[in-house]
Amino acid sequence: MANLSSSSPHIDAAAAVSAPMRIVAENVPDWEKLPLAVPCGRCGADLHSLTEPVCHSCGLEFVWDEVLPVEQLCCRFCSYHLMGLTERRCPECGERFDWAEVLSAARACLWTNNNLFEQQWSRKPFSSLFRSWRLAAFRPGKLWSKYSLQDEPQILPLLLFALMQWAVFAFGWQALAPLVTRAMNYFSGLEGSAIQFSYFFRGGQGPRSLPMFVGLWYGVTFICFQLYVQSKHLYRVRWQQILRVYVHSTAFAAWAMVLWLVVEAGIDLTLLLIPTIRPQINNNLYLNAGRIVLWLAILVTWLSIWLGYRRYLRVPHGWAVAGLSLWLAYLLTQLLQLYLPDVLIRLR
């Protein structure tokens, strides 16, 4: 293997732990016929003229067919194959082209069949959203097998996905509470019980409400991920890639309030069907059940971020980065909620 570490003091450490694949110098592009810059999917360094599939800047090992899909380098107007051209004008239709745009479109073609929301949000918004949410919430390992560092993150659909998650968490309880209330009162009537159920929202109002807290925590946590110099400097991870990991990792946690409501209704239904255990139940049971649901959501988020760092970003110690970021963001969010409203009032 050629020594590619002379230009970067970090290449040996990065290459040793960042990717499990074996370096094989196969399918090396014919660089004389490809007068274009080929950016690394993780750090953006130019891979042109390399003979071995490892980035000289961040140590990422890759597959040539993903980094440079030669067969997909076609004109977007007439689909003419552009390999070997030196002039940036298609000889078939006469339209000018930009090599960076051609390469980006060629890479994107490899991942359009995933049917994930990030790639298909404008064509199949509902089916792709359902698929992405299901995989992100319950099968994150399979989700990250469908993503590649060579696939450039799409910021707009990621932000839309994050916004929908926040809306489900913040308003899911209120939306389902009337339906659950009617169902529980119906069962109560069938059992001949005089108990009337009411599932009102306990999240509070104003700047210190639960929806505001979750929104702040979501944003502050993402900011905390930018503080870790190992992933930012040693492995050259970009904020767009961290955003992709974080947005998908919170897919399960978005349903925490809905799950809490279902658990409370399940407890009430059990008490309704087994009246003998009612004297043993108090309000602490409901509170502890809610805490368990929220801690479960945090645990799943932590595990999903860890998998994203390991399988997608190929960065080690993702478990520590995820845990410290969530904990630090929680403390900062508590401080913001405690003092920010008073500061805003004084500024007025």
N, C-alpha and C positions, 0 to 999 in steps of 0.2 A: 504494500500500500504506500502511496506517495505521502510524504510528510506535509500535511496541510495546516499544521498548527503554528507555523512561524509567524503568521500575520495576526494571530490572536492568542494571548496567554491563557485563555480559558477553554480552548478547544478540547484538550484532553479530558478535563473534568466533565464538560458538557456532553461530549460524545460518549463517554463511558456510561452515563446514567440516563440520558434523555430519550433514547430510543432502543427498543428491544430487537429491532431487525438486524440482520447480518448484512454488512456492506458487500455488495457484489457489483463490480463495474460492468454491467450489461446494458445494452440499448443506449450506449453513449451517443448523444446527438451529433450530427455532422455540423459542427459549429461554423464551417465555412459557408454553409448554405442558410445560416440563421443569424442575420445581422440585427439581433434584438437583445435587450437586457432581459434576463430571466431572474426575477426576484425570488429569494427564499420565502417560503410560505410563512415562516415564523418571524424572522428578523428583517426581511426585506433586502438582504445583501445580494449583490449580483452574482449569479452562479454561472454566468457565461464562461466558456472555455474550460470548465472543470471536467476532469475525466473520471472522478469517483463521486458517487452519490452521497456526499457529506458536505454540509455548509462550512466554509472556512471561518465564518464569523460566530455562529451560535452552536455549532456542532451537531445540528439536526441531520439525521440520516433520512434519506427519502428514496422514492422510486422515480426514475426518469420519466416514465409514462404519465405520472401525475404532475410533476413539475413542468414538463414541456410536452404536452400532448400534440405531437407533430401533425398527426392526421386531422386534427381539429382546427388547424391554423388556416381558416378560410375567410374569404371576403364576406362581409355581412350582407352585402347587396345581391351578389350572384353566386356565392358559395364556391368561388374559384379558389383552388389551393394555392397559398401564397409562399410556400417554402421555396427558397432559392432566389427570391426577388431582392434586388438591391434598391430599386426605386419604390417609394411608398405610394404607388398608384397601381390599381388592379388592371392588368392587361386585358381582361375580359370585358369589364363594364366601364373602365376608365375612372372609377371613383377612387379618391385618395383614402388612405387608411393610416391608422396609428398602431404601431406594433404592440404597445402596452395594452390598448383596447382589444386587439386581436387575441393576445395571449390570455387576457382576463376572461374573454368570452369562451375561449377554448377550454380553459380550466373549469369554467362554470358548467359547460356541457357535460362534464363527467359526473356531476352531482345532481342534475335536474331530475333524475329518475327516483330520487329518494322520497319524493312527495312530502317533504317537510315544509312547515309554514314559512321558514326563512327563504326558501327558494320558490315556493308555489303560492305565496300569499296573494298575488294579484290574479292568478289563474284559477286556483282551487282553494279559496280562502277557508271554507268550512271543513272540508275533508282533511286538508293539510294541517289545520289547527288542531283538529281532534287527534290526528296521528302524532303530531309533535308533542302535544300535551300528555298523551297516554305514554309515549316512550320516555319522555323526560321525567314524569312522575313515578312510573312503576318499573321501567326498564332502562335506566340511564346507561348501563353498559352497552346495550344494543344501540342506543342513540349515538353514542360517541364513536361506534364503529362505522357509522354512516357519514361522519364528518371527517374532513381532512384539513390540515393546515394550509394546503394549497388552495382551498376554497375560501375566497375572501368573504369575511362576515358582512352581511347586509344590515346596516344600522337601523333603517326605518322599520322593517318587520320585527327586529329584535325589541325595539322600543314599544311597538304596538303589543307584542306578546307580554312584555313587562307590565304595561298599563292594564291589560286585561287581567293579569294575575292580581294586581293590586285591587282592581274593582271587585273581583270574586272574593278576595279576603275581606275587604272593607264592607261590602254590601250583601254578601252571600247569605249571612244570617237573617238580615231584614227581609230579603226576598223570599226565603223559604219559611220563615217563622209563621206567617198566616196559614200556609198549607199544612204545616206540621201541627199547628194548634187545632185546626178543624179536624184533622185525622185523629188526634189524640182524644178530643172531646167526643168524637163519634164512637171510638172504642170504649170510652168511659160510659157512654150511654148504653152500649150493648152489654156491658158488664153490670148494668144497674147501679153504677156508682154516681154519687152526687159531686164528685171531684171535677172541677173545671180547670183546664190547663191553659196557660198563657206564656208564650216564649218571647218575652220582650228582649230587646237588644241591651247588652250591658257594657257597651264599649265607650260610653260617655260622649260628650259633645265638646265642640270648640277645639282650640289648638292642642289640648292635652288629651284628646280622644284617641281611641285605639286605631282608627284609620290613619290619623295624622302620625301617630307613633310608628306604625308600620311603614308608611311612606318615607318618613325620615330615616328609619333604620335601613330600608332598602337602599336609599341613595348613599348613606354614610358608609354602609358595608362595601359598596362598590368602590368608593373612594379609598377605603382602607386597603383594598387589594393593590392599589397603586404604590403603597409604601414599601413593598418588599423588594429590596434591591436585587435579590438573587434572581427572581423571575424577570425583573425589568432590565438588568444590566448583564448578568451572566448568560441568560438564555434569550435575551432580546424580545421577550414576549410583548406584544402590542396591546393597547387598551381595548381595541375592537375584539380581539380574541378572548380577553378576560370577560368582556361583556357577554359574549356568546356563552361562555361557561356559566356565568352567574345567572343569567336570565333563565336558562334551561334548568339550573339546579334548584330553583325556587318553585318549580311547577307543582310539586306535591304540597309544599307549605301553603300555597294559595288557597287550598281547600280546608285549611285547619279550622276555620270558624264554622264552616258547614259541617265538618266532621264532629266538632264539639256539640253542635245542635243535635245531630243524629244520636250521639252518645247520651245526651241528656234525655232525649225522647225515649231511647232504649231503656234507661234506668226507670223512667216513669212508667213505661209499659210493663216492665218487670214487676214494679210495685203494684200496678193495677191488677196483674194476673195472679200475684202471690201476696195477698193482703197481710199475711202473717209476719212478713219481714219489715213492714212499714215502721214499727216502733224503733227499729235498729238503724234507720236511715236519718241523716241530718243534712244540713246544707253543705257541710264540709265535703261530702261525697261528690257533689256536683262540682265544687271548686277544684278538688283534687283531680277529677276526671278531665276538666278543662286544662289543668296544668300538664297532665300527662300527654294530652293531644298536642299542646303547643311544644312541649319538649320533644315529642316524636317528630314534629315538623322540622324543628331545628336540627335534630339528629339526621334526618333524611337529607336535608339541605347540605349539611356538612359532608356526608358520604358522597352525595352527587358531585359536589365541588371537587372532592378528592379524586373521584373517577375522571372528571373532566381534565384535571391537571395531569393525571397519570396517562390516560389513553389518548387524549386529544392534544394537549399542549406538550406532552412528554417531558414534564418537569417534575422532579422528585420533591418529596416533602410537602405534597399538596395537602395532606391531612393537617399539618401544622399551620400552613398558610390559611386554610379554611377556618380552623378553630380559633386562631388568634384574631382573624379579621372579624368574625361574627361576635366574639367577646368584646373586642375593642369598640366595634360599632355600637354594640348595645350600651356600653358605658357612655359613649359620646352622645348617643341619642337621648339617653336619660338626662344628661346635662342640658342638651338643647331644649328638651321639653320643659325642663324645670326653670330655665332662666330666659329663654328666647321670648316667650309671650310678654314677660315683664319688660324686657328691653324694648320690644316693639311698642308697647303702651307708652313708655317714657319718651320714645322718639316722636310720638304723635303730639 
